[in-house]
Amino acid sequence: LALDAAESTALVEAVRDLGPMWSVGVRQEGAFFNDITAGDRTESWDYDLWRWEAAVNYRFRRNARLRVSYQDIRFPDAPDLDGTMFALQLHLWTR
């Protein structure tokens, strides 16, 4: 059974440094899924979605950053799946 599933996505992001330790960012993303046909039956294989996110970053060491973000996800064809999320993240990295 061969299915012709395809996804198209778009992403726009902006980040602004507010000094050596602080930065803010916003992101808008969309994912769009085609319909698939198997025999005489056509269905959507996933819901299209729109997602946007805003974040504040505090870099307290050269290799450590604390991030607070808010994310909103919308499903135009399935509004009961819509949701929001607040996140607190610690990013650590090595050279």
Secondary structure, DSSP 8 states (H G I E B T S, - for coil): ------EEEEEEEEEEE-SSSEEEEEEEEEEEE-EEEETTEEEESS--EEEEEEEEEEEEETTEEEEEEEEEEE-TT-GGG-EEEEEEEEEE---
